[in-house]
Amino acid sequence: MDEFVLNFAPTGLVPMRGDHPGVPLEPVAIAEQVLEAAGLGATVAHLHAREPDGTASSSADIFADIVGRIREHDRRIVICVSLSGRFATDFERRAEPLTLDGDLKPDMASLTLSSLNFSRAASVSSPDHVRALAKRMLQLGIVPELEIFDLGMANYLRYLLEHQLIDAPCYANLLLGNIASAQLDLCSAGLLIRELPPGCLWAMGGIGAAQLKANTISLAAGGGVRVGLEDNLFWDAGRSRLASNRELLERVLELGATLGRSPMPPTKFREALALSPGDGMYGRQSKPTPPSL
């Protein structure tokens, strides 16, 4: 494909101002950087919310503030809200961003397909939570942004499709380089790509120093890119200096241009995933009836 999904992850839930003075934490700062990314050609915005003290949040009100600020100026970019299991262990708290509706309804929501360990903390996604989140998204017409860190998660995606808890067409982020999951090498990347179901759109991201190499491999292999300060704070593997979100985006755009590739417009991504056009209508409008768990 000449066009690639450019998935922008501006903040995550871990970096604080002490780690990076430019990481966006407040709704206005997050929205501003998403709008800047949209101007550069970003396809998807992968959003985390922060409490006033900068800590991670599942608050629907805070997500509403971010989404509202973005859609006031840009209704096309695809908005994905995070349902991370790294801090929200209660199901209803974790699922709270899915309650947004109308002009604030997210098009997508993240769904990590199993539990995993990061360098300092665990992200817990029990089978019951994964299935229940998938079922609720299916009911609401919100498309999962599938987060895959290893082959087991890729296999679980097939399980969810077979049990009709996820509708095709689907989209997945392949995240490599985390200490306790798939590493960034050609064999691991190729295996994950091979195990995706037919027709699944995908993008590749890397944790920390793996980000640039993961983005480069993905662009060369015909995939999309996930990039931003959520996954990596530094310009280079040697950590010679901190990077900005804009710099990380611009570098990916330059790499893509070298390979004859450009970002996929949100309108095309919406068509590919059967999403609503993004002008007052968001997510998938058809709501299949999911089976009982």
C-alpha positions as CSV (number, residue, x, y, z in Angstrom):
1,M,0.0,0.0,0.0
2,D,1.3,3.5,-0.9
3,E,-0.7,4.9,2.1
4,F,0.0,4.0,5.7
5,V,-2.0,4.3,8.9
6,L,-0.4,7.0,11.0
7,N,-1.5,6.3,14.6
8,F,-0.5,9.2,17.0
9,A,0.0,8.3,20.7
10,P,0.8,11.7,22.3
11,T,1.0,11.0,26.1
12,G,0.2,7.6,27.4
13,L,-0.3,7.2,31.2
14,V,3.3,6.9,32.5
15,P,5.4,10.0,31.4
16,M,5.2,13.0,33.8
17,R,6.6,16.5,33.4
18,G,9.6,15.4,35.4
19,D,10.4,12.8,32.7
20,H,9.7,15.2,29.8
21,P,8.7,18.9,30.1
22,G,6.8,18.7,26.8
23,V,4.6,15.7,27.4
24,P,1.0,16.8,27.2
25,L,-1.0,16.2,30.4
26,E,-4.0,18.6,30.4
27,P,-6.9,18.2,28.0
28,V,-6.0,21.5,26.2
29,A,-2.4,20.4,25.7
30,I,-3.4,16.9,24.5
31,A,-6.0,18.3,22.1
32,E,-3.6,20.9,20.7
33,Q,-1.0,18.3,20.0
34,V,-3.6,16.0,18.4
35,L,-4.8,18.8,16.1
36,E,-1.2,19.6,15.2
37,A,-0.7,15.9,14.3
38,A,-3.9,16.0,12.3
39,G,-2.5,18.9,10.3
40,L,0.6,16.8,9.6
41,G,-1.6,13.9,8.3
42,A,-2.3,11.7,11.3
43,T,-5.0,9.1,10.7
44,V,-5.8,8.1,14.3
45,A,-5.3,9.7,17.7
46,H,-4.8,7.2,20.5
47,L,-5.8,9.1,23.6
48,H,-5.1,8.7,27.3
49,A,-6.6,11.0,29.9
50,R,-4.8,12.4,33.0
51,E,-6.1,13.7,36.3
52,P,-5.2,17.3,37.3
53,D,-2.2,16.0,39.1
54,G,-1.0,14.2,36.0
55,T,-1.8,10.7,37.0
56,A,-3.7,8.3,34.7
57,S,-7.5,8.6,34.5
58,S,-10.5,6.7,33.1
59,S,-12.8,9.6,33.8
60,A,-15.4,10.0,31.0
61,D,-15.6,13.7,31.9
62,I,-11.9,14.2,31.2
63,F,-12.0,12.2,28.0
64,A,-15.0,14.3,27.0
65,D,-13.0,17.5,27.5
66,I,-10.2,16.2,25.3
67,V,-12.5,14.8,22.5
68,G,-14.7,17.9,22.5
69,R,-11.7,20.2,22.0
70,I,-10.5,18.1,19.1
71,R,-13.8,17.8,17.4
72,E,-14.5,21.5,17.7
73,H,-11.8,21.9,15.1
74,D,-11.4,18.5,13.4
75,R,-14.2,15.9,13.0
76,R,-12.3,13.7,10.5
77,I,-9.4,12.3,12.6
78,V,-10.3,8.9,14.0
79,I,-10.4,9.1,17.8
80,C,-9.5,6.1,20.0
81,V,-9.8,6.2,23.8
82,S,-7.6,4.0,25.9
83,L,-9.1,1.3,28.2
84,S,-5.8,0.4,29.7
85,G,-5.5,-2.3,32.4
86,R,-2.3,-0.8,33.9
87,F,-4.1,1.1,36.7
88,A,-7.9,0.6,36.3
89,T,-8.7,-2.9,37.7
90,D,-12.5,-2.3,38.2
91,F,-14.3,-3.2,35.0
92,E,-16.9,-0.4,35.0
93,R,-14.2,2.2,35.8
94,R,-12.1,0.8,33.0
95,A,-15.0,0.9,30.6
96,E,-16.2,4.4,31.6
97,P,-14.8,6.2,28.4
98,L,-17.2,4.0,26.4
99,T,-20.2,5.9,27.9
100,L,-19.4,9.0,25.8
101,D,-22.0,9.6,23.1
102,G,-23.1,12.0,20.4
103,D,-20.4,14.3,19.3
104,L,-18.1,12.9,22.0
105,K,-18.5,9.3,21.1
106,P,-15.1,7.7,20.3
107,D,-14.7,5.9,17.0
108,M,-12.5,3.3,18.6
109,A,-11.2,2.1,22.0
110,S,-8.1,0.2,22.8
111,L,-8.3,-3.5,23.7
112,T,-5.1,-5.2,24.9
113,L,-5.7,-8.9,24.3
114,S,-4.0,-10.4,27.4
115,S,-2.2,-9.4,30.5
116,L,1.5,-8.5,30.3
117,N,4.4,-7.1,32.3
118,F,6.1,-3.8,31.5
119,S,9.5,-3.0,33.0
120,R,8.0,-1.7,36.3
121,A,4.3,-2.6,36.3
122,A,1.8,-5.1,35.1
123,S,-1.1,-4.4,32.7
124,V,-3.9,-6.8,33.7
125,S,-6.4,-7.9,31.1
126,S,-8.2,-11.0,32.3
127,P,-10.0,-13.1,29.8
128,D,-13.3,-12.0,31.4
129,H,-12.4,-8.4,31.0
130,V,-11.2,-8.8,27.4
131,R,-14.4,-10.5,26.4
132,A,-16.6,-8.1,28.3
133,L,-14.9,-5.0,26.8
134,A,-15.2,-6.5,23.3
135,K,-18.8,-7.3,23.9
136,R,-19.6,-3.8,25.1
137,M,-17.8,-2.2,22.2
138,L,-19.7,-4.4,19.8
139,Q,-23.0,-3.3,21.4
140,L,-22.1,0.4,21.2
141,G,-20.6,0.3,17.7
142,I,-17.2,1.3,18.9
143,V,-14.4,-0.5,17.0
144,P,-11.6,-2.1,19.0
145,E,-8.1,-0.9,18.5
146,L,-6.4,-4.3,19.1
147,E,-3.1,-4.1,21.0
148,I,-0.9,-7.1,20.3
149,F,2.4,-7.7,22.1
150,D,3.1,-11.4,21.4
151,L,1.8,-14.4,19.4
152,G,-0.6,-15.4,22.1
153,M,-2.4,-12.1,21.8
154,A,-2.6,-12.6,18.0
155,N,-4.1,-16.0,18.5
156,Y,-6.7,-14.6,21.0
157,L,-7.7,-12.1,18.3
158,R,-8.7,-15.1,16.1
159,Y,-10.6,-16.6,19.0
160,L,-12.6,-13.3,19.5
161,L,-13.4,-13.2,15.8
162,E,-14.5,-16.9,15.7
163,H,-16.8,-16.3,18.7
164,Q,-18.2,-13.1,17.1
165,L,-17.1,-10.8,19.9
166,I,-15.2,-8.7,17.3
167,D,-16.5,-7.8,13.9
168,A,-14.3,-7.7,10.8
169,P,-12.8,-5.6,9.4
170,C,-10.4,-5.1,12.2
171,Y,-7.3,-3.0,13.0
172,A,-4.3,-4.0,15.2
173,N,-1.3,-2.2,16.7
174,L,1.7,-4.6,16.9
175,L,3.9,-3.4,19.8
176,L,7.5,-4.7,20.0
177,G,10.5,-4.2,22.2
178,N,8.8,-4.5,25.6
179,I,11.0,-6.4,28.0
180,A,8.4,-9.1,28.7
181,S,6.9,-9.6,25.3
182,A,7.9,-9.9,21.6
183,Q,11.3,-8.3,20.8
184,L,12.1,-6.1,17.9
185,D,13.6,-8.4,15.3
186,L,12.5,-9.4,11.8
187,C,11.5,-12.9,12.8
188,S,9.2,-11.7,15.6
189,A,7.7,-8.9,13.5
190,G,7.1,-11.3,10.6
191,L,5.5,-13.9,12.8
192,L,3.1,-11.4,14.3
193,I,2.1,-10.1,10.8
194,R,1.6,-13.6,9.5
195,E,-0.7,-14.5,12.4
196,L,-3.1,-11.6,11.8
197,P,-6.4,-12.6,10.2
198,P,-6.8,-11.9,6.5
199,G,-7.7,-8.3,5.8
200,C,-6.7,-6.9,9.2
201,L,-5.2,-3.5,8.9
202,W,-2.1,-3.1,11.1
203,A,0.5,-0.6,12.4
204,M,3.7,-1.3,14.3
205,G,5.1,0.6,17.2
206,G,8.2,0.1,19.4
207,I,8.7,0.6,23.1
208,G,11.5,3.1,24.0
209,A,14.6,2.7,21.8
210,A,12.7,0.2,19.6
211,Q,10.3,2.8,18.3
212,L,12.3,4.1,15.3
213,K,13.3,0.7,14.1
214,A,9.8,-0.7,14.5
215,N,8.4,2.3,12.5
216,T,11.1,1.8,9.8
217,I,10.5,-2.0,9.5
218,S,6.7,-1.4,9.3
219,L,6.9,1.2,6.6
220,A,9.2,-1.0,4.5
221,A,6.9,-4.0,5.0
222,G,3.8,-2.2,3.9
223,G,2.3,-1.5,7.4
224,G,1.3,1.5,9.4
225,V,3.0,3.3,12.2
226,R,2.2,4.0,15.8
227,V,4.4,6.9,17.1
228,G,4.5,9.4,19.9
229,L,5.8,10.2,23.4
230,E,3.5,7.5,24.9
231,D,6.0,4.8,23.8
232,N,9.3,6.8,23.5
233,L,10.6,10.0,25.0
234,F,13.9,10.2,23.2
235,W,15.2,11.2,19.8
236,D,17.7,8.4,19.5
237,A,18.6,5.0,21.0
238,G,21.5,6.7,22.8
239,R,19.1,9.1,24.6
240,S,21.2,12.1,23.5
241,R,18.1,14.3,23.9
242,L,14.4,14.3,24.4
243,A,12.2,14.4,21.4
244,S,8.9,16.2,20.8
245,N,5.8,14.7,19.3
246,R,6.1,16.9,16.3
247,E,9.7,15.7,15.7
248,L,8.7,12.1,15.9
249,L,5.8,12.6,13.5
250,E,7.9,14.5,11.0
251,R,10.6,11.8,11.0
252,V,8.1,9.1,10.2
253,L,6.7,11.3,7.4
254,E,10.2,11.7,6.0
255,L,10.8,7.9,6.2
256,G,7.5,7.3,4.5
257,A,8.2,9.8,1.7
258,T,11.6,8.1,1.1
259,L,9.7,4.8,0.5
260,G,7.1,6.5,-1.6
261,R,4.4,6.3,1.1
262,S,2.1,8.9,2.6
263,P,-0.3,8.9,5.6
264,M,-3.7,7.4,5.0
265,P,-6.4,10.1,5.2
266,P,-8.9,9.5,8.0
267,T,-11.7,9.3,5.4
268,K,-10.1,6.2,3.8
269,F,-9.4,4.6,7.1
270,R,-13.0,5.1,8.1
271,E,-14.1,3.5,4.8
272,A,-11.7,0.6,5.3
273,L,-13.0,-0.1,8.9
274,A,-16.7,0.6,8.1
275,L,-16.6,3.6,10.4
276,S,-19.1,6.4,10.2
277,P,-17.9,9.4,8.2
278,G,-17.0,11.5,11.2
279,D,-19.3,14.5,10.8
280,G,-21.6,14.1,13.8
281,M,-21.6,10.3,13.4
282,Y,-18.9,8.2,14.9
283,G,-18.1,4.5,15.3
284,R,-20.0,1.8,13.4
285,Q,-23.7,2.6,13.2
286,S,-24.8,-1.1,12.8
287,K,-24.9,-2.8,16.2
288,P,-24.7,-6.6,15.8
289,T,-26.1,-8.6,18.7
290,P,-23.2,-10.3,20.5
291,P,-23.5,-13.8,21.9
292,S,-23.7,-14.4,25.6
293,L,-20.4,-14.9,27.2
